[in-house]
Amino acid sequence: MISKLHLSLSLVVSYLIFYYLLYFDKISAIILSLIVAAFSSIPDFDWKIYSWSSRQLVLLNRNKLLKLLVFPYYIFILSLNKIFRHRTLTHSLFFIIVLILLGHFLFPVFYLMALAVLLHIVEDMFTVSGVPLFYPISRKTYKIPIINTKKHTREQKIAAYILCILFIILLIL
């Protein structure tokens, strides 16, 4: 799913949650939903980390002497590459639980991150790839395959703009 659609879906759904379910005042609901929308792409940072670490591994594997000279760095990159495969840890309920615990013990803003990640995971369940909800316990993916992310890019952009218009309408009501 494209980031614009994640952002707009998270914006609208979190606003509906804060304003209509939790009865926050309109200004607070707007501010909180904007924060949640800003956090909505956090789970996809795994792809950026994995991609970067893969490029580092290619470079290090080409030169054995370099790999030996920077062996601790090589081990660090190798572990990043294993941990941060796309749609694994950051797309699981385990990650949400960690964020909720961080919110409880450290800073309440982690609760907003947890909501953003939850919405992101639910949104990604509508793609043909699905998400491994119970990772690292199980790699089984759960999905309701409506969106083919490779074929429906244009439709996703249109849906994102429609959701932004819907958000503006909700603000007026």
Backbone as CSV, one residue per row, in Angstrom:
resi,resn,N_x,N_y,N_z,CA_x,CA_y,CA_z,C_x,C_y,C_z
1,MET,0.850,-1.174,0.000,0.000,0.000,0.000,0.895,1.237,0.000
2,ILE,0.526,2.226,-0.798,1.355,3.431,-0.880,1.210,4.265,0.397
3,SER,2.252,5.033,0.690,2.269,5.797,1.944,1.164,6.851,2.005
4,LYS,0.790,7.437,0.855,-0.297,8.431,0.845,-1.604,7.814,1.338
5,LEU,-1.848,6.577,0.929,-3.083,5.912,1.356,-3.010,5.548,2.836
6,HIS,-1.844,5.090,3.302,-1.681,4.827,4.740,-1.953,6.099,5.541
7,LEU,-1.367,7.195,5.094,-1.506,8.468,5.797,-2.964,8.920,5.834
8,SER,-3.635,8.902,4.691,-5.015,9.399,4.644,-5.983,8.475,5.380
9,LEU,-5.805,7.166,5.253,-6.665,6.230,5.991,-6.475,6.393,7.499
10,SER,-5.227,6.478,7.924,-4.946,6.643,9.357,-5.497,7.959,9.878
11,LEU,-5.418,8.992,9.072,-5.946,10.302,9.450,-7.452,10.231,9.688
12,VAL,-8.179,9.682,8.732,-9.643,9.620,8.827,-10.083,8.679,9.943
13,VAL,-9.523,7.474,9.974,-9.956,6.484,10.969,-9.614,6.939,12.387
14,SER,-8.409,7.484,12.585,-8.059,7.936,13.941,-8.916,9.126,14.367
15,TYR,-9.260,10.006,13.425,-10.157,11.118,13.762,-11.524,10.577,14.199
16,LEU,-12.039,9.606,13.461,-13.325,8.996,13.830,-13.244,8.357,15.217
17,ILE,-12.130,7.716,15.506,-11.942,7.091,16.820,-11.899,8.148,17.918
18,PHE,-11.068,9.161,17.746,-10.903,10.172,18.799,-12.159,11.017,18.996
19,TYR,-12.802,11.408,17.917,-13.932,12.332,18.025,-15.256,11.616,18.315
20,TYR,-15.520,10.520,17.606,-16.827,9.876,17.729,-16.864,8.712,18.715
21,LEU,-15.746,8.035,18.931,-15.737,6.918,19.871,-15.260,7.331,21.261
22,LEU,-14.197,8.134,21.302,-13.623,8.530,22.593,-14.087,9.905,23.055
23,TYR,-14.855,10.584,22.237,-15.479,11.877,22.568,-14.484,12.975,22.943
24,PHE,-13.348,13.003,22.268,-12.425,14.128,22.438,-13.050,15.354,21.787
25,ASP,-12.655,16.546,22.253,-13.141,17.745,21.571,-12.509,17.787,20.175
26,LYS,-13.112,18.587,19.292,-12.718,18.589,17.879,-11.241,18.939,17.677
27,ILE,-10.753,19.964,18.362,-9.353,20.387,18.198,-8.399,19.275,18.639
28,SER,-8.665,18.674,19.789,-7.815,17.576,20.272,-7.852,16.394,19.313
29,ALA,-9.039,16.066,18.818,-9.176,14.954,17.869,-8.384,15.218,16.594
30,ILE,-8.416,16.460,16.118,-7.659,16.827,14.911,-6.162,16.687,15.166
31,ILE,-5.690,17.246,16.272,-4.254,17.202,16.586,-3.780,15.761,16.755
32,LEU,-4.531,14.975,17.525,-4.138,13.582,17.756,-4.170,12.763,16.467
33,SER,-5.179,13.002,15.634,-5.247,12.245,14.376,-4.133,12.650,13.416
34,LEU,-3.711,13.909,13.446,-2.564,14.335,12.630,-1.278,13.659,13.108
35,ILE,-1.137,13.511,14.420,0.039,12.822,14.969,0.024,11.350,14.566
36,VAL,-1.129,10.709,14.704,-1.250,9.301,14.305,-0.936,9.143,12.818
37,ALA,-1.457,10.038,11.997,-1.182,9.976,10.554,0.310,10.128,10.276
38,ALA,0.966,11.013,11.020,2.414,11.199,10.838,3.186,9.929,11.201
39,PHE,2.694,9.202,12.200,3.341,7.957,12.620,2.954,6.764,11.746
40,SER,2.008,6.934,10.852,1.448,5.792,10.121,2.437,5.056,9.227
41,SER,3.544,5.677,8.896,4.514,4.987,8.034,5.638,4.314,8.823
42,ILE,5.594,4.376,10.144,6.637,3.760,10.976,6.867,2.283,10.635
43,PRO,5.838,1.460,10.490,6.106,0.047,10.189,6.875,-0.182,8.890
44,ASP,6.787,0.734,7.950,7.488,0.539,6.681,8.951,0.965,6.722
45,PHE,9.423,1.453,7.874,10.850,1.738,7.992,11.664,0.450,7.963
46,ASP,11.021,-0.685,8.245,11.736,-1.955,8.157,12.272,-2.177,6.747
47,TRP,11.501,-1.744,5.750,11.933,-1.902,4.362,13.163,-1.040,4.080
48,LYS,13.174,0.174,4.616,14.315,1.066,4.408,15.573,0.509,5.090
49,ILE,15.414,0.001,6.306,16.552,-0.576,7.030,17.054,-1.826,6.312
50,TYR,16.121,-2.683,5.894,16.499,-3.914,5.193,17.211,-3.597,3.879
51,SER,16.676,-2.653,3.138,17.261,-2.273,1.857,18.677,-1.715,2.046
52,TRP,18.843,-0.828,3.026,20.154,-0.247,3.313,21.139,-1.324,3.757
53,SER,20.718,-2.194,4.671,21.628,-3.231,5.170,21.986,-4.226,4.068
54,SER,21.064,-4.486,3.151,21.362,-5.378,2.021,22.451,-4.786,1.134
55,ARG,22.360,-3.486,0.879,23.398,-2.829,0.072,24.750,-2.867,0.787
56,GLN,24.735,-2.687,2.109,25.979,-2.752,2.882,26.589,-4.149,2.804
57,LEU,25.736,-5.179,2.889,26.226,-6.552,2.828,26.841,-6.866,1.473
58,VAL,26.233,-6.382,0.411,26.792,-6.595,-0.928,28.190,-5.994,-0.999
59,LEU,28.335,-4.793,-0.490,29.638,-4.120,-0.486,30.661,-4.901,0.340
60,LEU,30.277,-5.324,1.531,31.207,-6.036,2.409,31.541,-7.432,1.889
61,ASN,30.584,-8.087,1.261,30.834,-9.433,0.745,31.743,-9.434,-0.480
62,ARG,31.876,-8.318,-1.138,32.775,-8.219,-2.297,34.241,-8.192,-1.878
63,ASN,34.491,-7.711,-0.677,35.866,-7.526,-0.234,36.055,-8.220,1.111
64,LYS,36.699,-9.381,1.094,36.864,-10.163,2.326,37.753,-9.459,3.349
65,LEU,38.759,-8.751,2.873,39.641,-8.025,3.791,38.870,-6.929,4.526
66,LEU,38.048,-6.201,3.788,37.215,-5.164,4.398,36.259,-5.776,5.417
67,LYS,35.682,-6.916,5.075,34.762,-7.598,5.992,35.471,-7.978,7.289
68,LEU,36.720,-8.444,7.190,37.482,-8.806,8.389,37.866,-7.577,9.207
69,LEU,38.204,-6.498,8.525,38.603,-5.268,9.222,37.449,-4.640,10.001
70,VAL,36.275,-4.742,9.463,35.095,-4.140,10.112,34.112,-5.231,10.543
71,PHE,34.656,-6.318,11.085,33.833,-7.478,11.425,32.671,-7.155,12.373
72,PRO,32.881,-6.380,13.449,31.728,-6.045,14.312,30.625,-5.307,13.539
73,TYR,31.043,-4.413,12.662,30.073,-3.695,11.817,29.347,-4.676,10.904
74,TYR,30.091,-5.631,10.350,29.506,-6.650,9.475,28.448,-7.464,10.228
75,ILE,28.763,-7.866,11.445,27.809,-8.628,12.268,26.574,-7.780,12.567
76,PHE,26.786,-6.506,12.877,25.673,-5.587,13.132,24.771,-5.479,11.896
77,ILE,25.363,-5.286,10.728,24.600,-5.165,9.480,23.877,-6.470,9.174
78,LEU,24.558,-7.586,9.390,23.951,-8.893,9.145,22.731,-9.105,10.038
79,SER,22.847,-8.717,11.316,21.705,-8.875,12.229,20.563,-7.929,11.863
80,LEU,20.882,-6.696,11.463,19.835,-5.779,10.990,19.098,-6.378,9.801
81,ASN,19.872,-6.970,8.906,19.306,-7.552,7.699,18.379,-8.721,8.023
82,LYS,18.708,-9.489,9.042,17.868,-10.630,9.432,16.617,-10.179,10.195
83,ILE,16.778,-9.174,11.061,15.669,-8.723,11.905,14.646,-7.910,11.119
84,PHE,15.117,-7.018,10.249,14.225,-6.059,9.610,13.850,-6.424,8.181
85,ARG,13.367,-7.620,7.988,12.799,-7.956,6.686,11.432,-7.274,6.622
86,HIS,11.031,-6.900,5.417,9.778,-6.153,5.285,8.587,-7.005,5.709
87,ARG,7.668,-6.361,6.396,6.454,-6.987,6.921,6.756,-8.177,7.824
88,THR,7.627,-7.958,8.765,7.880,-8.991,9.774,7.618,-8.380,11.148
89,LEU,8.662,-8.034,11.867,8.530,-7.557,13.245,7.675,-6.295,13.369
90,THR,7.886,-5.321,12.486,7.155,-4.053,12.603,5.710,-4.149,12.113
91,HIS,5.340,-5.289,11.564,3.962,-5.501,11.113,3.294,-6.599,11.953
92,SER,3.666,-6.682,13.224,3.132,-7.740,14.081,2.490,-7.162,15.340
93,LEU,1.673,-7.985,15.979,1.049,-7.581,17.243,2.103,-7.408,18.334
94,PHE,3.192,-8.159,18.226,4.297,-8.032,19.181,4.816,-6.593,19.223
95,PHE,4.982,-5.979,18.063,5.470,-4.602,17.973,4.477,-3.638,18.634
96,ILE,3.185,-3.878,18.442,2.153,-3.037,19.064,2.223,-3.159,20.588
97,ILE,2.399,-4.383,21.076,2.496,-4.607,22.524,3.706,-3.872,23.098
98,VAL,4.834,-3.924,22.388,6.038,-3.209,22.831,5.758,-1.709,22.916
99,LEU,5.088,-1.157,21.908,4.769,0.274,21.910,3.817,0.638,23.047
100,ILE,2.840,-0.211,23.318,1.906,0.042,24.425,2.655,0.031,25.759
101,LEU,3.556,-0.925,25.931,4.356,-0.978,27.162,5.248,0.255,27.294
102,LEU,5.836,0.694,26.191,6.639,1.923,26.219,5.768,3.128,26.584
103,GLY,4.536,3.142,26.085,3.606,4.217,26.424,3.245,4.211,27.896
104,HIS,3.087,3.021,28.432,2.716,2.893,29.842,3.873,3.279,30.767
105,PHE,5.077,2.823,30.435,6.216,3.023,31.331,7.051,4.261,31.022
106,LEU,7.016,4.768,29.794,7.864,5.911,29.447,7.053,7.146,29.075
107,PHE,6.629,7.207,27.821,5.953,8.403,27.318,4.622,8.026,26.667
108,PRO,3.538,8.720,27.005,2.227,8.413,26.426,2.164,8.524,24.897
109,VAL,3.102,9.237,24.282,3.083,9.368,22.822,3.218,7.994,22.150
110,PHE,3.791,7.021,22.861,3.905,5.673,22.304,2.533,5.026,22.108
111,TYR,1.529,5.465,22.873,0.162,4.978,22.638,-0.319,5.398,21.247
112,LEU,-0.001,6.635,20.873,-0.377,7.108,19.538,0.369,6.328,18.463
113,MET,1.635,6.020,18.726,2.395,5.193,17.787,1.768,3.809,17.662
114,ALA,1.348,3.256,18.787,0.719,1.931,18.772,-0.557,1.952,17.935
115,LEU,-1.363,3.006,18.082,-2.573,3.131,17.264,-2.207,3.257,15.788
116,ALA,-1.186,4.053,15.481,-0.750,4.222,14.089,-0.289,2.892,13.495
117,VAL,0.462,2.129,14.270,0.949,0.830,13.793,-0.218,-0.142,13.626
118,LEU,-1.152,-0.133,14.574,-2.331,-0.995,14.456,-3.112,-0.677,13.182
119,LEU,-3.352,0.600,12.934,-4.067,0.993,11.715,-3.279,0.590,10.471
120,HIS,-1.977,0.775,10.501,-1.122,0.402,9.370,-1.232,-1.100,9.087
121,ILE,-1.184,-1.894,10.145,-1.261,-3.347,9.985,-2.616,-3.751,9.411
122,VAL,-3.691,-3.181,9.944,-5.028,-3.486,9.419,-5.117,-3.076,7.949
123,GLU,-4.579,-1.908,7.620,-4.595,-1.442,6.229,-3.819,-2.402,5.328
124,ASP,-2.652,-2.867,5.791,-1.849,-3.802,4.990,-2.491,-5.179,4.875
125,MET,-3.405,-5.500,5.773,-4.121,-6.773,5.651,-4.998,-6.797,4.400
126,PHE,-5.344,-5.625,3.884,-6.175,-5.554,2.685,-5.365,-5.690,1.394
127,THR,-4.063,-5.915,1.512,-3.232,-6.129,0.326,-3.066,-7.630,0.096
128,VAL,-2.654,-7.995,-1.114,-2.485,-9.418,-1.429,-1.334,-10.048,-0.643
129,SER,-0.405,-9.234,-0.152,0.731,-9.766,0.619,0.342,-10.123,2.047
130,GLY,-0.593,-9.382,2.636,-1.002,-9.633,4.011,0.088,-9.275,5.011
131,VAL,-0.144,-9.629,6.273,0.822,-9.351,7.343,0.946,-10.560,8.274
132,PRO,2.154,-10.788,8.812,2.339,-11.874,9.780,1.995,-11.380,11.193
133,LEU,0.734,-11.401,11.545,0.268,-10.833,12.817,1.013,-11.361,14.035
134,PHE,1.356,-12.635,14.025,1.939,-13.256,15.216,3.448,-13.478,15.094
135,TYR,4.085,-12.725,14.198,5.541,-12.798,14.073,6.156,-12.304,15.386
136,PRO,7.162,-12.871,15.957,8.074,-13.909,15.499,7.638,-15.333,15.825
137,ILE,6.478,-15.514,16.443,6.002,-16.858,16.778,5.609,-17.624,15.517
138,SER,4.922,-16.947,14.610,4.460,-17.582,13.374,4.672,-16.633,12.198
139,ARG,5.039,-17.194,11.063,5.223,-16.392,9.853,3.974,-16.400,8.970
140,LYS,2.922,-17.056,9.425,1.680,-17.129,8.647,1.130,-15.720,8.432
141,THR,0.779,-15.412,7.177,0.240,-14.084,6.878,-1.279,-14.110,6.898
142,TYR,-1.840,-13.029,7.379,-3.285,-12.850,7.434,-3.648,-11.737,6.466
143,LYS,-4.658,-11.985,5.648,-4.997,-10.999,4.628,-6.451,-11.085,4.212
144,ILE,-6.930,-9.949,3.724,-8.225,-9.818,3.068,-7.876,-9.166,1.726
145,PRO,-7.407,-9.969,0.761,-6.761,-9.418,-0.444,-7.683,-8.640,-1.377
146,ILE,-7.734,-7.344,-1.163,-8.533,-6.461,-2.014,-7.620,-5.637,-2.916
147,ILE,-6.473,-5.227,-2.371,-5.575,-4.325,-3.097,-4.327,-5.070,-3.551
148,ASN,-4.062,-5.005,-4.844,-2.796,-5.500,-5.371,-1.883,-4.286,-5.475
149,THR,-0.894,-4.213,-4.597,-0.070,-3.006,-4.495,0.729,-2.712,-5.757
150,LYS,0.985,-3.730,-6.552,1.744,-3.502,-7.782,0.844,-3.046,-8.933
151,LYS,-0.411,-3.446,-8.915,-1.318,-3.126,-10.022,-2.218,-1.925,-9.754
152,HIS,-2.519,-1.639,-8.515,-3.527,-0.629,-8.192,-2.948,0.668,-7.634
153,THR,-1.798,1.092,-8.109,-1.166,2.312,-7.596,-2.018,3.542,-7.883
154,ARG,-2.528,3.654,-9.084,-3.358,4.809,-9.456,-4.620,4.872,-8.595
155,GLU,-5.255,3.725,-8.419,-6.467,3.664,-7.601,-6.178,4.037,-6.148
156,GLN,-5.006,3.641,-5.648,-4.628,3.987,-4.280,-4.451,5.493,-4.127
157,LYS,-3.848,6.132,-5.126,-3.678,7.589,-5.080,-5.032,8.288,-5.087
158,ILE,-5.944,7.816,-5.923,-7.293,8.396,-5.993,-8.002,8.217,-4.651
159,ALA,-7.897,7.014,-4.072,-8.523,6.748,-2.771,-7.946,7.660,-1.692
160,ALA,-6.644,7.911,-1.742,-6.003,8.797,-0.759,-6.570,10.205,-0.855
161,TYR,-6.752,10.708,-2.076,-7.319,12.054,-2.250,-8.780,12.103,-1.806
162,ILE,-9.525,11.067,-2.095,-10.927,11.001,-1.659,-11.002,11.015,-0.128
163,LEU,-10.109,10.274,0.520,-10.092,10.246,1.987,-9.716,11.600,2.577
164,CYS,-8.835,12.325,1.920,-8.490,13.682,2.388,-9.701,14.608,2.287
165,ILE,-10.455,14.474,1.210,-11.687,15.264,1.053,-12.690,14.867,2.132
166,LEU,-12.803,13.565,2.403,-13.694,13.082,3.459,-13.281,13.659,4.814
167,PHE,-11.985,13.726,5.074,-11.492,14.294,6.335,-11.919,15.753,6.463
168,ILE,-11.799,16.508,5.398,-12.208,17.921,5.415,-13.709,18.032,5.673
169,ILE,-14.483,17.164,5.046,-15.940,17.161,5.269,-16.243,16.848,6.735
170,LEU,-15.527,15.866,7.301,-15.729,15.521,8.714,-15.387,16.691,9.633
171,LEU,-14.393,17.471,9.257,-14.021,18.636,10.069,-15.113,19.694,10.051
172,ILE,-15.801,19.808,8.935,-16.866,20.804,8.799,-18.098,20.398,9.602
173,LEU,-18.383,19.102,9.648,-19.590,18.623,10.351,-19.528,18.861,11.841
